[in-house]
Amino acid sequence: MSAGSIETTVTADFDDWVAARGPGLLRLAYVLTGNRADAEDAVQDALSRALPRWEHIRSVGDPDAYVRRMVVNAHTSWWRRFRKRETPVAETFTHGVTGPDTNDERDRLWRACLALPEAQRVAVVLRFYEQLEYAEIAALTGVAEGSVRSRVSRGLAALRTSLGEEDDHE
């Protein structure tokens, strides 16, 4: 097999994987970033970095987790670069996971999530939206599992306070 046909095979495999997993990556990025344009940028950045390394990524055994971490890292890098230059504006979650018929309660929850500090929002999103375990989140974000638990706990407490709920929920 020539080098050209190997490259074509890798690209075709990558294209198939992106077709299957891309919408999920975009939804994750949307929940992390709060808007579609930034979500698309984070996913595009992650995928453009993944393509040349696809053979390696595929060989690690869990390309989904690997690329999901790349999306989280792309978002974190963007956030660190621009957090001092731009002021995020709360945006209504009107499409994607919840569908086009959004209600006031979802709006309120979405705005409360956007108001969380970045580290807490990422931890809460990965725990409850992506339904990852604490150890998986720790591996994905590169922080200790205890820190992840703390971020989730503080994030939930802040959401409860913001939404006016009692603090005795678990």
N, C-alpha and C positions, 0 to 999 in steps of 0.2 A: 504494500500500500504506500502510495507516495505521500509526501508531507502535505501536499495540497488537499488530498482526500481525507487525511486525518483531521486537518483543520476544518474542513467542511462538515465532517461527522460531529466534531466537538461543537461547532456552531449550531448545527441542526438539533443536537441534544439540548443545548442551552436554550435555543428558541422554544423547543417543546416544553422545557421546564418552566420558562418564563410565561408561556401561554397558560400553563396550568396553575402556577403559583403567583403570578404577577398581581392579579386582583386582590389576593389576600395581603400581599406586601403593601399594596397601595392603601388598603383599609387600615392596616397597622400604622403606616406612616401618617395617614390622615388623623387618626386618633392622637398620635404623638404630637403632630404639628399644629393641628387646629384648622388647617385650610388646605384645599386641594392643590394649589400651586406649589406650596412648600413640600407637600407630600410627594407630588410627582418629582420634584427636584431631588428629594432624598432617595427615592426609589431609583431614579435614573442614575444618580451618583453611585449608589451601591451596585447596580447592575453593570454599569460601565467598568467598574473595578473588578467585578466578578468574572466577566467574559474572558479576559486573558488568563485568568487563573482557574477556569472552570474544571479542567482535568483534576487539579489538586483539590478543589472544593468538593467535587463529586467523589473523590477517593477518601475523604475524611469520614464518610458514612452517613452524615446528616446534612445535606446541602441546604435544607430548609432552615435549620437552626443557624447555620453559618451565614447565610445571606440575610436572615432576619437580624442577626447581630450587626451585619454591615449596614442595614437600614437604620438601626438604632444609633450606631456610631456616626453615620452620615448626618442624622438629625442633631445629635449632640454637638458635632463639629460646627454645623451651621449655627446652632443656638449660641455656642460660645463666641463665635465670630461676630454675630450681629445683635446680641442681646443688649449691648450698650448703645447701638446706633438706631435700633428700631423699637417701637413700642407696639407689642401685640394688641390687636383689637379683637374683642370677643366676637366670634362668628357663630351663627346658628347652624347646628348640625342638621342639614336638610336633605341629605342624600347619602347613599352608601349603605352602611349597615342597617340603619333604622328605617330606611325607605323614605319616600317623598312626603309621607303624612306624619310630620313630626308634631308632637304636642308640647304644651307649656312645661310639663314636668321634665321631659327630655331636654328641652331648651335650658331649663334651670340647672339640671345636672351637668349638661355640657359646659355651660358657662362656669360652673363651680370647678369642674375639672381643669378648664383652661386657666383658672386663677391659681391652681396649685403650683408650688415651686417645681421647676423642671424635674429634679430627681424624684420627687414624690409622684408627679404625674406619670413618669415613665414606669415606676414601680407598680403603681395602681393599675395602669393600662395593661402591663404585661401580666399581672396577677389575675385581674378580673375580666379583661377583654380577650387576651390571648390564652387565659386559663393555664398559665405556667406555674409550676411549683417554685417555692422560694429558692431552692438550689439552682434551678434552671435560670431564674432571673439573675441570681448572683453570677453565674457563669456567663450569661449573656451581657451583663453590664459591667463585669469586671470588679465588683465590690463584694465584700463579705456577706454571707447569708444573713448575719445579724443586722447588718446595715439595711439590707433589703426589707427585712421584717419591720425594722424601725420606720423606714420610709413609707411602707404600706400602712402601718398603724397610724403614723402621723397624718398621712394623706387622707385616710378614712375619717380620722377625727376632724380634720379641717373640713372635709365634705359634709360631715354631720352638722358641724357648727354652721357652715355656710347655708346649708339647706334647712336649718332650724330643727334638726332631729335630736332626740335625747342621746346622750353619750353611752348608754348602756347596751347598745346593739353590738353584735359581733360580726 
